[in-house]
């Protein structure tokens, strides 16, 4: 249960970080 929740939370964080990175790249490009 905890591992499953951790995996889901980690995936969500990774998606958010990926989106932020793409946004920053678009701003600096």
C-alpha positions, 0 to 999 in steps of 0.5 A, a space after each residue: 500500500 505504502 509502496 504503491 502510494 509512493 510510486 504514484 506520488 513519485 510519478 506525479 512529481 516526475 510529471 510536474 518536474 518534466 513540465 516545469 523543465 519544458 516550460 523553462 526550456 521554452 522560456 530560455 529558448 
